[in-house]
Amino acid sequence: SAVISQKPSRDICQRGTSLTIQCQVDSQVTMMFWYRQQPGQSLTLIATANQGSEATYESGFVIDKFPISRPNLTFSTLTVSNMSPEDSSIYLCSCDRDGGYTFGSGTRLTVV
Amino acid sequence: GENVEQHPSTLSVQEGDSAVIKCTYSDSASNYFPWYKQELGKGPQLIIDIRSNVGEKKDQRIAVTLNKTAKHFSLHITETQPEDSAVYFCAASRADAGKSTFGDGTTLTVKP
C-alpha cells in the first residue's frame, strides 16, 4: 500500500485565520480523500479530490470553507478557512492504492 | 447513502481471550469492507479487509467474516495481547465510488 506524508502534525491557530494541510503520497493515485475526526469520534468524509477536476464535497462541507487543491497525482492540500473553535479536530488524508486504503498520520488542529 | 453501525462501543477482555466486533451496513451495493486500528495520536491503519465475493479472510490472529445476505461483517481477534488495545473502525464502500463510510469505532482494552 501507499505511504502518505502529512503535515503539519499539529497546530494551534487563532480564530479567523486559515491553515493549509499538505499530503504527499509516495506513488501516483487517482483519488485522494479528506476526512475530519472530532475528538473521540469516527471519521467523516469532507471531500474527494481527483487530479484535474474540482473536488467533490459531502453534505455539510463547502468549498469556500474547505478549499482543496490536487495539482498532480501524488499531492493534495486542504485549507481550513476562517477558522472557529468548532473547527478544532483531527484532519486526515487518505488514498486508495492496490485495493487498500492508507491514511496520513493526521493533523491535530486547535483553534483558540 | 450508506450507513454503518458498529458494536460494541467499548470492549474489555483479558489477555489471551478473543475479541469480536460487529458491523452492519445498509447499502447492498457496498462490496469492500476494511477494518482499521487507530492508536492514540496516529492515523487509522488498515489491518484487514474483505471483498463481497469472499465470506471469510484470515491473517494470523485476525479474521474477518462477511454475511452479504444479512449485511453484516465481523472482526475476530484471537489470543489478544495488550498491544492490541486501540480503537477499531469498520468501514464499507463501493469499490467504484472509492469513498468509505465508517462505523463509530470500538475501544478495545486488553488487560494483562
Contacts between the chains, C-beta under 8 A, distances in Angstrom:
chain1	res1	chain2	res2	distance
A	1	B	46	6.8
A	6	B	43	7.6
A	31	B	98	4.7
A	33	B	98	7.2
A	33	B	99	5.9
A	33	B	100	7.9
A	41	B	104	7.3
A	41	B	105	7.6
A	42	B	89	6.5
A	42	B	102	4.7
A	42	B	103	6.5
A	42	B	104	4.8
A	42	B	105	5.3
A	43	B	44	7.1
A	43	B	89	7.0
A	43	B	102	4.6
A	44	B	102	7.9
A	45	B	99	5.4
A	45	B	100	7.5
A	45	B	101	7.7
A	48	B	98	6.5
A	48	B	99	5.6
A	92	B	43	5.4
A	92	B	44	7.5
A	96	B	98	5.8
A	99	B	32	7.9
A	99	B	49	7.6
A	100	B	34	7.4
A	100	B	46	5.3
A	100	B	49	6.6
A	101	B	34	6.0
A	101	B	46	5.9
A	101	B	91	7.9
A	101	B	100	6.6
A	102	B	46	6.9
A	103	B	36	7.7
A	103	B	43	3.8
A	103	B	44	4.9
A	103	B	45	7.3
A	104	B	43	5.5
A	105	B	42	5.9
A	105	B	43	4.7
A	106	B	42	7.1
A	106	B	43	4.7
A	108	B	41	7.9
